[in-house]
Amino acid sequence: MVNADRFRDSTQILLPAGALNGIRDELESRFTVTVRTEDEQVRIIGSPVEIKDAGDFLAMNGVTFA
């Protein structure tokens, strides 16, 4: 059985609020993801393939995450 935490990690990225300033529109236009602002976090949700590609895009734009 697949571990739920592992699946969740492959389908979302959590970032601090403001981490997408200046790149959110490009992120949403280039990738099939949902971006939600929740309290002090931004949650990017998508398929494992889209999340991987979006993560690469974020890294190329200087956004670091674990």
C-alpha positions in Angstrom: 0.0 0.0 0.0 1.2 3.5 -0.8 2.1 5.7 2.1 -0.3 8.7 2.1 2.4 11.2 3.2 4.6 10.2 0.3 1.8 10.5 -2.2 0.9 14.0 -0.8 4.5 15.1 -1.1 4.5 14.2 -4.8 1.3 16.1 -5.5 1.8 19.4 -3.6 4.4 22.0 -2.7 4.0 24.1 0.5 5.7 27.5 0.5 5.6 30.5 2.8 3.2 33.3 1.8 4.9 35.7 -0.6 7.2 33.0 -2.1 5.5 33.3 -5.5 5.6 37.1 -5.7 6.3 38.0 -9.3 6.1 34.4 -10.7 2.6 33.1 -9.7 1.0 34.1 -13.0 3.7 32.4 -15.0 3.6 29.3 -12.8 -0.2 29.0 -13.3 0.0 29.6 -17.1 2.8 27.2 -17.7 1.7 24.3 -15.5 -1.6 22.6 -14.7 -1.6 23.3 -11.0 -3.9 24.9 -8.5 -2.4 27.6 -6.2 -4.2 28.2 -2.9 -3.3 30.8 -0.3 -3.9 29.4 3.2 -3.1 31.5 6.2 0.6 32.0 6.0 1.3 29.4 3.3 0.8 28.9 -0.4 -0.1 25.4 -1.5 0.6 24.3 -5.1 -1.4 21.2 -6.0 -1.1 19.1 -9.1 -0.2 15.7 -10.6 3.2 14.2 -9.6 4.5 15.1 -13.1 3.3 18.7 -13.0 4.5 19.2 -9.4 8.0 17.9 -10.4 8.1 20.3 -13.4 6.7 23.2 -11.3 9.3 22.5 -8.6 12.0 22.7 -11.3 10.6 26.0 -12.5 10.5 27.3 -8.9 14.1 26.3 -8.3 15.2 28.1 -11.5 13.5 31.2 -10.2 15.3 31.1 -6.8 12.4 29.6 -4.7 13.8 27.0 -2.4 11.7 24.3 -0.6 12.1 21.0 1.0 
